Amino acid sequence: MIKLILISHGNPLSLSAMRILAAFLLSVSLSCSLISCGGPLGSRDFVSYQFQYGKTALLQNGIAYAPRRAPAAVHRAIAAGNRLQNKPYKWGGGHAVLNDRGYDCSGAVSYVLREAGLMSGHMSSRGFLNYGESGSGKWITLYVRNGHVFLTVAGLRIDTGWGGGRKGPRWQTGSRPGKGHIMRHPPGF
């Protein structure tokens, strides 16, 4: 655009102007790669919830409600997340026993995805590093790093470990730092 403006005024682009433009484009390119969907989130990035009618889940009194026109798998994932509310945090929970009395982070994510029909069995947090496809999903996004995983379903986060300690899987509307996590999503979601 700058080049077109300079040419439209009859001025040829000087070597120093081309260098400045190249440096600017390189810095924009590098900035965009830091926040690309498949790469790690930057240290300033937060996972935040902002209600949008018809596009995001609604949370009322600890119960989540899927948007009416969301795919059936999203409705099933939200129903599964609702069943996890008030379950305690249990290290290894949801792995040896799929329908457990308590869940850790990867057990909770496995439960939600399995009940939604988007995976079978269970995975450790490290296993989710290769789950599905890279980047954020339209309806479901997993945030994964070695040692922890959480997910958002229709924009609403279910997490075991941020904001108040390890109480167990809970729907969360507060922002959470995403530093060090990569985003993955089920194909088509």
NUNU-551385 format. One record per residue: residue in three letters; x, y, z of N, C-alpha, C in turn. Coordinates in steps of 0.2 Angstrom, whole numbers, plus 2048, in hexadecimal, padded with zeros to 3 digits. Example, Ala and Ser with C-alpha at 12.3 -4.5 7.8 and 13.67 -1.06 7.14 Angstrom:
NUNU-551385
ATOM   residuo   neast   nnorth   nup   caeast   canorth   caup   ceast   cnorth   cup
ATOM       ALA     842      7E4   827      83E       7EA    827     842      7F0   827
ATOM       SER     840      7F5   823      844       7FB    824     840      800   827
end
This chain:
NUNU-551385
ATOM   residuo   neast   nnorth   nup   caeast   canorth   caup   ceast   cnorth   cup
ATOM       MET     804      7FA   800      800       800    800     804      806   800
ATOM       ILE     80A      806   804      80E       80C    804     811      80D   7FD
ATOM       LYS     813      807   7FA      817       808    7F4     812      80B   7EE
ATOM       LEU     80B      809   7EF      807       80B    7EA     806      813   7EB
ATOM       ILE     806      815   7F1      805       81C    7F2     80B      820   7F0
ATOM       LEU     811      81D   7F1      817       821    7EE     817      821   7E7
ATOM       ILE     815      81B   7E4      815       81B    7DC     80F      820   7DA
ATOM       SER     80A      820   7DD      804       824    7DA     806      82B   7DB
ATOM       HIS     80B      82D   7DF      80D       834    7DF     813      835   7DA
ATOM       GLY     815      830   7D6      81A       831    7D2     821      830   7D5
ATOM       ASN     822      82E   7DB      828       82D    7DE     82A      826   7DE
ATOM       PRO     830      825   7DB      832       81E    7DC     834      81C   7E3
ATOM       LEU     834      816   7E5      835       813    7EB     83D      813   7EC
ATOM       SER     840      817   7F1      847       817    7F2     849      810   7F5
ATOM       LEU     850      80F   7F5      852       809    7F8     851      809   800
ATOM       SER     852      80F   803      851       810    80A     849      80F   80C
ATOM       ALA     845      811   808      83E       810    809     83C      809   808
ATOM       MET     83F      805   803      83E       7FE    803     840      7FA   809
ATOM       ARG     846      7FC   80B      849       7F9    811     844      7FA   817
ATOM       ILE     842      800   818      83D       801    81E     837      7FD   81D
ATOM       LEU     834      7FD   817      82E       7F9    815     82F      7F2   817
ATOM       ALA     835      7EF   814      837       7E8    816     837      7E6   81D
ATOM       ALA     83A      7EB   821      83B       7EA    828     834      7EA   82B
ATOM       PHE     830      7EE   829      829       7EF    82C     825      7E8   82A
ATOM       LEU     826      7E6   824      822       7E0    822     825      7DA   826
ATOM       LEU     82B      7D9   827      82E       7D4    82B     82C      7D4   832
ATOM       SER     82C      7DA   835      829       7DA    83C     822      7D8   83D
ATOM       VAL     81E      7DA   838      817       7D8    838     816      7D0   837
ATOM       SER     81A      7CE   832      81A       7C7    831     81C      7C3   837
ATOM       LEU     822      7C5   83B      824       7C2    841     81F      7C2   846
ATOM       SER     81C      7C8   847      816       7C9    84C     811      7C4   84B
ATOM       CYS     80F      7C3   845      809       7BF    843     80B      7B8   844
ATOM       SER     811      7B6   843      813       7AF    844     813      7AD   84C
ATOM       LEU     814      7B2   850      814       7B1    857     80D      7AF   85A
ATOM       ILE     808      7B1   856      801       7B0    858     7FD      7AC   854
ATOM       SER     800      7A8   84F      7FD       7A4    84B     7F9      79E   84E
ATOM       CYS     7F4      79C   84B      7F0       797    84F     7F4      790   851
ATOM       GLY     7F9      78E   84D      7FC       788    84E     802      789   853
ATOM       GLY     804      78E   854      80A       78F    858     808      791   860
ATOM       PRO     80D      791   864      80C       793    86B     809      79A   86B
ATOM       LEU     805      79B   870      802       7A1    872     807      7A6   875
ATOM       GLY     807      7AC   873      80C       7B1    876     80B      7B2   87D
ATOM       SER     810      7B4   881      80F       7B5    888     80A      7BA   88A
ATOM       ARG     808      7BE   886      803       7C3    887     7FC      7C1   885
ATOM       ASP     7FB      7BB   882      7F5       7B9    880     7F1      7B6   886
ATOM       PHE     7EB      7B7   886      7E6       7B4    88B     7E1      7B0   887
ATOM       VAL     7DE      7AB   88B      7D8       7A8    888     7D3      7AB   88C
ATOM       SER     7CE      7AE   888      7C9       7B2    88B     7C2      7B0   889
ATOM       TYR     7BD      7B1   88D      7B6       7B0    88B     7B2      7B6   88A
ATOM       GLN     7AF      7B7   885      7AB       7BD    883     7A4      7BA   880
ATOM       PHE     79F      7BB   884      798       7B8    881     796      7BC   87B
ATOM       GLN     794      7B7   876      791       7BA    870     78B      7B6   86E
ATOM       TYR     785      7B9   86E      77F       7B5    86D     780      7B1   867
ATOM       GLY     77E      7AA   868      77E       7A6    862     784      7A3   860
ATOM       LYS     78A      7A5   863      791       7A3    861     794      7A0   867
ATOM       THR     793      7A2   86D      796       79F    872     792      79C   877
ATOM       ALA     794      798   87C      790       795    881     78F      79A   886
ATOM       LEU     789      799   889      787       79D    88F     788      79A   895
ATOM       LEU     78B      79D   89A      78C       79A    8A1     787      79D   8A6
ATOM       GLN     783      799   8A9      77E       79C    8AE     77E      797   8B4
ATOM       ASN     780      79A   8BA      780       796    8C0     784      78F   8BF
ATOM       GLY     78A      790   8BC      78E       78A    8BB     78D      785   8B6
ATOM       ILE     787      786   8B2      785       782    8AD     786      785   8A6
ATOM       ALA     789      782   8A1      78A       785    89B     784      783   896
ATOM       TYR     783      787   892      77D       786    88D     781      787   886
ATOM       ALA     780      782   881      783       783    87B     77F      788   876
ATOM       PRO     782      78B   872      77E       78F    86D     779      78A   869
ATOM       ARG     773      78D   868      76E       788    865     770      785   85F
ATOM       ARG     773      789   85B      775       786    854     77C      783   854
ATOM       ALA     77F      782   859      786       77E    85A     785      777   857
ATOM       PRO     78A      774   854      78A       76D    852     788      769   858
ATOM       ALA     785      763   857      783       75E    85C     789      75C   861
ATOM       ALA     78F      75B   85E      795       75A    862     797      75F   867
ATOM       VAL     795      765   865      797       76B    86A     792      76B   870
ATOM       HIS     78B      769   86E      786       768    873     788      762   878
ATOM       ARG     78B      75D   875      78D       757    879     793      759   87D
ATOM       ALA     798      75D   87B      79E       75F    87E     79C      763   884
ATOM       ILE     797      768   883      795       76C    889     791      768   88E
ATOM       ALA     78D      763   88C      789       75F    891     78E      75B   895
ATOM       ALA     794      759   892      799       755    895     79D      759   89A
ATOM       GLY     79E      760   898      7A1       764    89D     79D      766   8A3
ATOM       ASN     797      766   8A1      792       768    8A7     792      762   8AC
ATOM       ARG     793      75C   8AA      793       756    8AE     799      756   8B2
ATOM       LEU     79E      759   8B0      7A5       75A    8B4     7A5      75F   8B9
ATOM       GLN     7A0      763   8B9      7A0       769    8BE     79F      766   8C5
ATOM       ASN     7A3      768   8CA      7A3       766    8D1     7A6      760   8D2
ATOM       LYS     7A9      75D   8CD      7AE       757    8CE     7B4      75A   8D0
ATOM       PRO     7B7      756   8D5      7BE       759    8D8     7C4      757   8D3
ATOM       TYR     7C9      75B   8D4      7CF       75A    8D1     7D2      753   8D3
ATOM       LYS     7D4      74F   8CF      7D7       748    8D1     7DD      747   8CC
ATOM       TRP     7E3      747   8CF      7E9       745    8CA     7E8      73F   8C7
ATOM       GLY     7E8      73E   8C1      7E7       738    8BD     7E0      736   8BC
ATOM       GLY     7DB      73B   8BE      7D4       739    8BE     7D2      73A   8B6
ATOM       GLY     7CD      735   8B5      7CB       734    8AE     7CF      730   8A9
ATOM       HIS     7D4      72D   8AC      7D9       729    8A8     7D8      722   8A9
ATOM       ALA     7D9      71F   8AF      7D8       718    8B1     7D0      716   8B1
ATOM       VAL     7CC      71B   8B3      7C5       71A    8B3     7C2      720   8AE
ATOM       LEU     7BF      71F   8A9      7BD       724    8A4     7B7      728   8A7
ATOM       ASN     7B3      725   8AB      7AE       729    8AF     7B0      729   8B6
ATOM       ASP     7B4      72E   8B8      7B7       72E    8BE     7B3      732   8C3
ATOM       ARG     7B5      732   8CA      7B2       736    8CF     7B6      73D   8CF
ATOM       GLY     7BC      73E   8CC      7BF       744    8CB     7C4      744   8C5
ATOM       TYR     7C6      74A   8C3      7CA       74A    8BC     7D0      74F   8BD
ATOM       ASP     7D5      74D   8B9      7DB       752    8B8     7D9      755   8B2
ATOM       CYS     7DE      75A   8B0      7DD       75E    8AA     7DC      75A   8A3
ATOM       SER     7E0      755   8A2      7DF       751    89C     7DA      74C   89D
ATOM       GLY     7D8      749   8A3      7D2       745    8A3     7CC      749   8A2
ATOM       ALA     7CC      74F   8A4      7C6       753    8A3     7C5      755   89B
ATOM       VAL     7CA      757   898      7CA       758    891     7C8      752   88D
ATOM       SER     7CB      74C   88F      7CA       746    88C     7C2      744   88C
ATOM       TYR     7C0      745   892      7B9       743    894     7B4      748   88F
ATOM       VAL     7B5      74E   88F      7B1       753    88B     7B1      751   883
ATOM       LEU     7B7      74F   881      7B8       74E    87A     7B5      747   878
ATOM       ARG     7B6      742   87D      7B4       73B    87C     7AC      73B   87C
ATOM       GLU     7A9      73F   881      7A2       73F    881     79F      743   87B
ATOM       ALA     7A2      747   878      7A0       74B    872     7A1      747   86C
ATOM       GLY     7A4      741   86D      7A5       73D    867     7AB      73F   863
ATOM       LEU     7B0      743   866      7B6       746    862     7BC      742   863
ATOM       MET     7BC      73D   868      7C2       739    869     7C0      733   86D
ATOM       SER     7C4      72E   86D      7C2       728    871     7C8      727   876
ATOM       GLY     7C6      724   87B      7CC       723    881     7CD      729   884
ATOM       HIS     7D4      72A   886      7D6       730    889     7DD      731   887
ATOM       MET     7E0      737   889      7E7       739    887     7E9      73D   88D
ATOM       SER     7F0      73D   88E      7F3       741    893     7F4      748   890
ATOM       SER     7F6      74D   894      7F6       754    891     7FB      754   88B
ATOM       ARG     801      750   88C      806       750    886     803      74D   880
ATOM       GLY     7FE      748   881      7FB       745    87B     7F7      74A   877
ATOM       PHE     7F4      74F   87A      7F0       754    876     7F4      758   872
ATOM       LEU     7FB      758   873      7FF       75C    86E     7FE      75B   867
ATOM       ASN     7FC      754   866      7FB       752    85F     7F4      751   85D
ATOM       TYR     7EF      752   862      7E8       751    860     7E5      756   85B
ATOM       GLY     7E1      753   857      7DD       757    852     7E2      75B   84D
ATOM       GLU     7E0      761   84C      7E3       765    847     7E6      76B   84B
ATOM       SER     7EB      76E   848      7EE       774    84B     7EA      77A   84B
ATOM       GLY     7EA      77F   850      7E7       785    850     7E0      785   854
ATOM       SER     7DD      78B   854      7D7       78B    857     7D1      788   853
ATOM       GLY     7CC      786   856      7C6       783    853     7C1      788   853
ATOM       LYS     7BC      787   84F      7B6       78B    84F     7B2      78A   855
ATOM       TRP     7B1      784   857      7AD       783    85D     7B1      780   863
ATOM       ILE     7B6      77C   862      7BA       779    868     7C2      77A   866
ATOM       THR     7C5      77D   86C      7CC       77E    86B     7CF      77B   872
ATOM       LEU     7D5      777   871      7D9       775    876     7DF      779   877
ATOM       TYR     7E1      77A   87D      7E7       77E    87E     7EB      779   882
ATOM       VAL     7F1      778   87F      7F5       772    881     7FC      774   882
ATOM       ARG     7FF      772   888      806       772    889     808      76C   88D
ATOM       ASN     80E      76A   88D      811       764    890     80F      765   898
ATOM       GLY     80A      761   89A      809       762    8A1     802      765   8A3
ATOM       HIS     7FF      768   89E      7F8       76B    89F     7F4      76B   898
ATOM       VAL     7EE      76B   899      7E9       76B    893     7E2      76E   896
ATOM       PHE     7DF      773   892      7D9       775    893     7D5      776   88D
ATOM       LEU     7CF      777   88D      7CC       779    886     7C6      77E   887
ATOM       THR     7C4      780   881      7BE       785    881     7B9      781   87C
ATOM       VAL     7B3      782   87E      7AE       77F    87A     7A9      785   879
ATOM       ALA     7A8      786   873      7A3       78C    871     7A6      792   875
ATOM       GLY     7AC      793   876      7AF       799    879     7B0      799   881
ATOM       LEU     7AD      794   884      7AD       793    88B     7B2      78E   88D
ATOM       ARG     7B6      790   892      7BC       78C    894     7BA      787   899
ATOM       ILE     7BD      781   899      7BC       77C    89E     7C3      77B   8A0
ATOM       ASP     7C5      77B   8A6      7CC       77B    8A9     7CC      778   8B0
ATOM       THR     7D2      775   8B2      7D2       772    8B8     7D7      777   8BD
ATOM       GLY     7DB      77B   8BA      7E0       77E    8BE     7E2      785   8BE
ATOM       TRP     7DD      789   8BB      7DF       790    8BB     7D9      794   8BF
ATOM       GLY     7DB      799   8C3      7D7       79D    8C7     7D3      799   8CD
ATOM       GLY     7D7      798   8D2      7D4       795    8D8     7D7      78E   8DA
ATOM       GLY     7DC      78C   8D6      7DF       786    8D8     7DC      780   8D5
ATOM       ARG     7DE      77A   8D7      7DB       774    8D4     7D5      772   8D7
ATOM       LYS     7D0      775   8D5      7C9       773    8D8     7C6      76D   8D4
ATOM       GLY     7C8      76C   8CE      7C5       768    8C9     7C3      76B   8C3
ATOM       PRO     7C0      767   8BE      7BE       76B    8B8     7B8      76F   8B9
ATOM       ARG     7B9      775   8B7      7B4       77B    8B7     7B3      77F   8B1
ATOM       TRP     7AD      781   8AF      7AC       786    8AA     7AF      78C   8AD
ATOM       GLN     7B3      790   8A9      7B6       796    8AB     7B4      79C   8A6
ATOM       THR     7B3      7A2   8A8      7B2       7A7    8A4     7B8      7AC   8A5
ATOM       GLY     7BC      7AC   8AA      7C1       7B0    8AB     7C7      7AF   8A6
ATOM       SER     7CB      7B4   8A4      7D0       7B3    8A0     7D6      7AF   8A3
ATOM       ARG     7DA      7AC   89F      7DF       7A8    8A1     7E5      7A8   89D
ATOM       PRO     7EB      7A9   89F      7F1       7AA    89B     7F2      7A3   897
ATOM       GLY     7F3      7A4   891      7F4       79F    88C     7FC      79D   88B
ATOM       LYS     800      7A0   88E      807       7A0    88D     80A      799   88D
ATOM       GLY     80D      797   888      810       790    887     80B      78B   884
ATOM       HIS     805      78C   883      800       788    881     800      788   879
ATOM       ILE     7FF      782   876      7FD       783    86F     7F6      781   86E
ATOM       MET     7F3      783   868      7EC       782    867     7EB      77C   862
ATOM       ARG     7E6      778   864      7E4       772    860     7DC      772   860
ATOM       HIS     7DA      76F   85B      7D2       76E    85A     7D0      768   857
ATOM       PRO     7CA      765   859      7C8       75F    855     7C7      761   84E
ATOM       PRO     7C8      75D   849      7C7       75E    842     7BF      760   841
ATOM       GLY     7BE      766   83E      7B7       768    83C     7B4      76C   842
ATOM       PHE     7B7      76D   847      7B4       770    84D     7B9      776   84F
end
